[in-house]
Amino acid sequence: MRVCVCTVVHHPEDARILHRQIRALLDAGHEVTYIAPFRACNATPWREISPVDIPRAAGRRRFRALRAAHRALAEHAAYADVILLHDPELLVSLPREVSRRTVVWDVHEDTAAALGAKGWLPGPARPLLRPAVHRLEKRTERRHRLLLAEEGYRERFGREHPVVPNTTYVSDRRPPEPDGRRAVYVGQLSRARGALDMIEMARSLAAEDVLVELIGAADIDVRDALRAAQREGILRWYGFVPNDRALRIAEGAMAGLALLHDEPNYRHSMPTKVVEYMARGVPVITTPNPPAVDIVEPADCGLVVPFDDPESAAKAVLRLRDDPDLRAAMGERGYRTARERFHWPVHAERFVAQLEAWAGRSSLSRVREPEPGPGPEPEPVPEF
């Protein structure tokens, strides 16, 4: 099977796109052409894929990137059995030669609800765009195939669509016990994801000799605050690090932070970072978003703190620091739950089989589970 994967918004090394879905396709023996903003993100393509570089759509500067993406899709559509799109923007005015192929939209988020968290959109435009987003979704459902990242997305659509959840690789090798020195965050940094809250809590934790490490790219409106905090010495900000290396850095920390705000888009979206922390034996500190609570509380693998309350989050970190038995037990329970419920290769086989069914093809081999390796831990790359 020949699969053409395209994103114009996400980083080319996005965990769901590259490390899970593309990896699963390659392991099943399929060919992948990957259209993505490699140069704009300073990303090096894997040798196993056929890369096509395009500009990145960021903020209000999107037209040039979308036009380049559509040109690339039109060029490569002729030999693709499946075209897998990861951004709703790509569905607008999709070229005819692309629409005639088997097009799959991978639904990452509640697009209409997420408009409120996009700082680059003018406030008055957001309510006007929501009906347009809903129309686009309904039209896409009629014309193309959909994969959903969350069970909670089903209610947005009139038909049944397969769900490919955002899980992670969980090694059969038990991770090290959590230390008492670090709290970590892995993922995109934004106001809605608690970036400013983590800066504030880092300030109080620095006085207690606890280091807060933030691993991820940042929205433009929080970068100055992050740089200032790093210069002040109260936290360490790595910038973007590929997912596999980011999780190696996180391994052994005493707390994994998931301080999402109470935003509509997060109320029915499982924070992947919660599962990633659990897979690495890291106790979770999360705000009370229902999907996170539904995972953390039954597993007893972390602590739930109020929304927009950095002081409570800092106290939760200190509680874990001062109780080694508690953090070790939470880390162990989280790891066991992740291994039992959220191991990606189980979902990878279903993902590959679904694309094969839509394309009328079968895989040359089953999806292989990667062998875990220690690998070197990257040095911090401060962003000033």
C-alpha positions as CSV (number, residue, x, y, z in Angstrom):
1,M,0.0,0.0,0.0
2,R,1.2,3.5,-0.8
3,V,0.1,6.1,1.7
4,C,0.5,9.8,1.3
5,V,0.6,11.6,4.7
6,C,0.3,15.3,4.9
7,T,0.4,18.0,7.6
8,V,0.9,21.7,7.2
9,V,0.4,22.7,10.8
10,H,2.0,20.0,13.0
11,H,5.7,19.5,13.5
12,P,7.0,16.8,11.2
13,E,8.0,14.8,14.2
14,D,4.6,15.0,15.9
15,A,4.2,11.9,18.1
16,R,0.9,10.7,16.7
17,I,1.7,11.3,13.1
18,L,5.3,10.1,12.9
19,H,6.2,8.0,15.9
20,R,2.9,6.1,15.9
21,Q,1.0,6.1,12.7
22,I,3.8,6.4,10.1
23,R,6.0,4.0,12.2
24,A,3.1,1.5,12.2
25,L,2.7,1.7,8.4
26,L,6.4,1.2,7.8
27,D,6.5,-1.7,10.1
28,A,3.6,-3.3,8.3
29,G,5.6,-3.1,5.0
30,H,3.8,-0.1,3.4
31,E,5.4,2.8,1.5
32,V,4.9,6.3,2.9
33,T,5.3,9.7,1.3
34,Y,5.3,12.4,4.0
35,I,4.4,16.0,3.0
36,A,5.4,18.2,5.9
37,P,7.2,21.4,6.8
38,F,10.6,19.8,7.4
39,R,12.9,22.9,6.8
40,A,10.6,25.3,8.7
41,C,10.9,23.0,11.7
42,N,14.5,22.1,11.2
43,A,13.5,18.4,11.1
44,T,15.4,15.6,9.4
45,P,13.2,13.0,7.6
46,W,13.5,9.3,8.3
47,R,15.3,7.4,5.6
48,E,12.4,4.9,5.3
49,I,10.0,7.6,4.0
50,S,9.8,9.8,0.9
51,P,9.8,13.3,2.2
52,V,8.2,16.3,0.5
53,D,9.0,19.7,2.1
54,I,6.4,22.5,2.3
55,P,6.2,25.7,4.3
56,R,4.5,25.6,7.6
57,A,1.1,27.2,8.3
58,A,1.5,29.3,11.5
59,G,-0.7,32.0,13.0
60,R,-2.4,34.1,10.3
61,R,0.2,33.2,7.7
62,R,-1.4,30.1,6.2
63,F,-2.3,30.7,2.5
64,R,1.1,30.1,1.0
65,A,1.6,26.9,3.0
66,L,-1.8,25.6,2.2
67,R,-1.3,26.3,-1.5
68,A,2.0,24.5,-1.5
69,A,0.5,21.5,0.4
70,H,-2.4,21.2,-2.2
71,R,0.1,21.3,-5.0
72,A,2.2,18.6,-3.4
73,L,-0.9,16.5,-2.8
74,A,-2.1,16.9,-6.3
75,E,1.3,15.8,-7.6
76,H,1.5,12.6,-5.5
77,A,-2.2,11.6,-5.5
78,A,-2.0,9.6,-8.7
79,Y,0.0,6.8,-7.1
80,A,-1.4,6.9,-3.5
81,D,-3.8,4.2,-2.3
82,V,-4.6,6.3,0.7
83,I,-4.2,10.0,1.4
84,L,-4.1,10.7,5.1
85,L,-4.6,14.3,6.1
86,H,-4.0,15.6,9.6
87,D,-5.2,19.2,9.4
88,P,-8.8,20.4,8.8
89,E,-7.4,23.4,6.8
90,L,-6.3,20.9,4.1
91,L,-9.9,19.9,3.4
92,V,-10.8,23.4,2.2
93,S,-10.8,23.5,-1.6
94,L,-9.1,20.1,-1.9
95,P,-7.8,19.6,-5.4
96,R,-10.1,17.4,-7.6
97,E,-7.4,14.9,-8.4
98,V,-6.9,14.4,-4.6
99,S,-10.6,14.2,-3.8
100,R,-11.0,11.3,-6.2
101,R,-8.6,9.1,-4.2
102,T,-9.3,7.5,-0.8
103,V,-8.9,10.5,1.5
104,V,-8.8,10.0,5.3
105,W,-9.0,12.8,7.7
106,D,-7.5,12.1,11.1
107,V,-9.5,14.1,13.6
108,H,-7.1,15.2,16.3
109,E,-9.3,17.7,18.2
110,D,-12.7,19.3,18.5
111,T,-11.9,21.9,15.8
112,A,-14.8,24.3,16.6
113,A,-14.2,24.2,20.3
114,A,-10.4,24.7,19.8
115,L,-11.0,28.0,18.1
116,G,-11.2,29.7,21.5
117,A,-7.7,28.7,22.4
118,K,-6.1,29.9,19.2
119,G,-4.6,33.3,20.2
120,W,-3.8,34.2,16.6
121,L,-7.5,34.3,15.7
122,P,-9.2,37.7,16.4
123,G,-11.8,37.3,19.1
124,P,-14.8,38.5,17.1
125,A,-14.0,36.0,14.3
126,R,-14.1,32.9,16.4
127,P,-17.9,32.6,16.8
128,L,-18.3,33.4,13.1
129,L,-15.9,30.6,12.2
130,R,-17.6,27.9,14.3
131,P,-20.6,27.3,11.9
132,A,-18.1,27.2,9.0
133,V,-16.1,24.5,10.8
134,H,-19.2,22.4,11.4
135,R,-20.2,22.7,7.7
136,L,-16.7,21.6,6.7
137,E,-16.9,18.6,9.0
138,K,-20.3,17.5,7.7
139,R,-19.2,17.8,4.1
140,T,-16.0,15.9,4.8
141,E,-18.0,13.1,6.5
142,R,-20.1,12.8,3.3
143,R,-17.2,12.7,0.9
144,H,-14.3,11.1,2.7
145,R,-13.2,8.7,5.5
146,L,-12.6,9.7,9.1
147,L,-10.4,8.4,11.9
148,L,-11.2,9.8,15.4
149,A,-8.5,10.3,18.1
150,E,-11.2,10.2,20.9
151,E,-14.4,8.3,21.7
152,G,-15.8,11.7,22.7
153,Y,-15.6,13.0,19.1
154,R,-18.3,10.5,17.9
155,E,-21.2,12.8,18.9
156,R,-20.0,15.5,16.4
157,F,-20.7,13.2,13.5
158,G,-23.8,11.5,12.1
159,R,-22.1,8.3,11.1
160,E,-19.9,5.7,12.9
161,H,-16.1,6.2,12.5
162,P,-13.2,4.1,13.8
163,V,-11.3,5.5,16.8
164,V,-7.5,5.4,16.9
165,P,-6.7,6.7,20.4
166,N,-3.6,8.7,21.3
167,T,-1.8,6.0,23.3
168,T,1.9,5.3,23.5
169,Y,4.6,2.6,23.5
170,V,4.9,1.0,26.9
171,S,8.1,-1.0,27.4
172,D,8.0,-4.4,29.1
173,R,11.1,-3.2,30.9
174,R,10.0,-1.5,34.2
175,P,11.0,2.1,34.4
176,P,13.2,3.5,37.2
177,E,11.6,4.6,40.4
178,P,10.7,8.4,40.5
179,D,13.3,10.6,42.0
180,G,12.7,13.5,44.4
181,R,14.2,16.3,42.4
182,R,12.3,17.0,39.2
183,A,8.8,17.8,37.9
184,V,8.5,17.6,34.1
185,Y,6.1,18.6,31.4
186,V,6.1,17.2,27.8
187,G,4.1,18.8,25.0
188,Q,3.2,22.0,23.3
189,L,3.4,25.0,25.7
190,S,0.5,27.5,25.6
191,R,-1.6,29.5,28.0
192,A,-4.5,27.0,27.8
193,R,-2.1,24.2,28.5
194,G,-0.9,25.8,31.7
195,A,2.4,27.3,30.6
196,L,2.1,30.4,32.7
197,D,0.9,28.4,35.7
198,M,3.9,26.2,35.4
199,I,6.2,29.2,35.4
200,E,4.6,30.4,38.6
201,M,4.8,27.1,40.4
202,A,8.4,26.7,39.2
203,R,9.2,29.9,41.1
204,S,8.0,28.5,44.4
205,L,9.5,25.1,43.8
206,A,12.9,26.5,43.0
207,A,13.1,27.7,46.6
208,E,12.6,24.1,47.6
209,D,15.4,22.8,45.3
210,V,12.9,21.2,43.0
211,L,13.6,21.6,39.2
212,V,10.7,22.1,36.8
213,E,11.6,20.9,33.3
214,L,9.5,21.9,30.3
215,I,10.0,19.9,27.1
216,G,8.2,21.3,24.1
217,A,7.7,24.1,21.6
218,A,5.9,27.1,22.8
219,D,3.2,29.4,21.4
220,I,4.5,32.8,20.5
221,D,2.6,34.6,23.3
222,V,4.3,32.6,26.1
223,R,7.9,32.4,24.7
224,D,9.1,35.6,26.3
225,A,7.8,34.5,29.7
226,L,9.6,31.1,29.3
227,R,12.8,32.7,28.3
228,A,12.7,35.1,31.2
229,A,12.0,32.3,33.7
230,Q,14.9,30.3,32.2
231,R,17.3,33.3,32.5
232,E,16.1,33.7,36.1
233,G,17.1,30.1,36.8
234,I,13.8,28.8,38.1
235,L,13.1,26.3,35.4
236,R,14.7,24.5,32.4
237,W,13.1,24.9,29.0
238,Y,14.3,22.5,26.3
239,G,12.3,23.7,23.4
240,F,11.0,21.1,20.9
241,V,12.5,17.6,21.4
242,P,11.3,14.6,19.4
243,N,8.8,12.5,21.4
244,D,10.9,9.5,22.0
245,R,13.8,11.5,23.4
246,A,11.5,13.8,25.3
247,L,10.1,10.8,27.2
248,R,13.6,9.6,28.0
249,I,14.3,12.9,29.7
250,A,11.0,12.6,31.6
251,E,11.7,9.1,32.8
252,G,12.6,9.0,36.5
253,A,11.0,12.4,37.4
254,M,8.8,12.5,40.5
255,A,5.9,14.2,38.8
256,G,4.5,14.7,35.2
257,L,2.5,17.9,34.8
258,A,-0.8,18.1,32.9
259,L,-2.2,21.5,34.0
260,L,-4.7,22.0,31.2
261,H,-7.3,24.8,31.6
262,D,-11.0,24.2,31.6
263,E,-11.4,24.7,27.9
264,P,-14.2,23.1,25.8
265,N,-11.7,21.3,23.6
266,Y,-10.1,19.5,26.6
267,R,-13.3,18.4,28.3
268,H,-13.6,15.3,26.1
269,S,-10.0,14.8,24.9
270,M,-7.6,12.5,26.7
271,P,-4.3,14.3,27.4
272,T,-1.8,12.0,25.8
273,K,0.9,13.3,28.1
274,V,-0.9,11.6,31.1
275,V,-0.6,8.2,29.5
276,E,3.0,8.9,28.5
277,Y,3.9,9.8,32.0
278,M,2.3,6.6,33.3
279,A,4.1,4.5,30.7
280,R,7.4,5.9,32.1
281,G,6.4,5.3,35.7
282,V,6.1,9.0,36.5
283,P,3.2,10.0,38.9
284,V,0.8,12.4,37.3
285,I,-0.4,15.8,38.6
286,T,-3.4,16.9,36.6
287,T,-6.2,19.4,36.6
288,P,-9.7,17.9,36.8
289,N,-10.4,17.5,33.1
290,P,-12.8,14.6,33.0
291,P,-10.8,12.3,30.6
292,A,-7.7,12.8,32.8
293,V,-9.5,12.2,36.0
294,D,-11.1,9.1,34.5
295,I,-7.7,7.6,34.0
296,V,-5.7,8.9,37.0
297,E,-8.2,8.3,39.8
298,P,-9.2,4.7,39.1
299,A,-5.5,3.8,38.6
300,D,-4.5,5.8,41.7
301,C,-1.4,7.0,39.8
302,G,-1.4,10.7,40.5
303,L,-2.9,13.7,42.2
304,V,-5.7,16.0,40.9
305,V,-5.4,19.8,41.6
306,P,-7.8,22.6,40.9
307,F,-7.8,24.6,37.6
308,D,-5.6,27.7,37.4
309,D,-4.0,27.1,40.8
310,P,-0.2,27.0,40.6
311,E,0.1,27.0,44.4
312,S,-1.9,23.8,44.8
313,A,0.1,22.2,41.9
314,A,3.4,23.1,43.7
315,K,2.1,21.6,47.0
316,A,1.2,18.4,45.2
317,V,4.8,18.2,43.8
318,L,6.2,18.7,47.3
319,R,3.9,16.0,48.7
320,L,5.4,13.6,46.2
321,R,8.9,14.7,47.1
322,D,8.4,14.2,50.8
323,D,6.8,10.7,50.4
324,P,9.0,8.4,48.5
325,D,6.7,5.4,49.1
326,L,3.7,7.3,47.7
327,R,5.5,8.4,44.5
328,A,7.0,4.9,43.9
329,A,3.6,3.2,44.4
330,M,1.9,5.7,42.1
331,G,4.6,5.3,39.5
332,E,4.2,1.5,39.6
333,R,0.4,1.6,39.4
334,G,0.6,4.0,36.5
335,Y,3.0,1.9,34.6
336,R,1.0,-1.3,35.1
337,T,-2.2,0.4,33.9
338,A,-0.5,1.9,30.9
339,R,0.9,-1.5,29.9
340,E,-2.5,-3.1,30.2
341,R,-4.7,-0.4,28.6
342,F,-2.7,2.0,26.5
343,H,0.1,0.1,24.7
344,W,0.2,1.5,21.2
345,P,1.0,-1.6,19.1
346,V,-2.5,-3.0,20.0
347,H,-4.1,0.1,18.4
348,A,-1.5,0.2,15.7
349,E,-2.6,-3.1,14.2
350,R,-6.2,-1.8,14.0
351,F,-5.1,1.5,12.5
352,V,-3.1,-0.2,9.7
353,A,-5.9,-2.8,9.1
354,Q,-8.4,0.0,8.7
355,L,-6.4,1.9,6.1
356,E,-5.8,-1.4,4.3
357,A,-9.5,-2.2,4.3
358,W,-10.3,1.3,2.8
359,A,-7.5,0.8,0.2
360,G,-8.4,-2.8,-0.5
361,R,-4.9,-3.9,0.4
362,S,-3.3,-6.2,3.0
363,S,-0.1,-5.7,4.9
364,L,3.1,-7.7,4.1
365,S,3.8,-8.3,7.8
366,R,2.3,-7.5,11.1
367,V,3.1,-4.4,13.0
368,R,6.3,-4.9,14.9
369,E,6.8,-3.7,18.5
370,P,10.0,-1.7,18.6
371,E,12.7,-3.0,20.9
372,P,13.3,-0.5,23.8
373,G,16.8,0.8,24.0
374,P,18.4,3.1,26.6
375,G,19.7,5.6,24.0
376,P,21.7,8.6,24.9
377,E,19.9,11.4,26.8
378,P,20.1,14.6,24.9
379,E,21.7,17.7,26.4
380,P,19.3,20.5,27.2
381,V,18.9,23.0,24.4
382,P,18.0,26.3,26.1
383,E,16.0,28.8,24.1
384,F,17.0,32.4,24.7
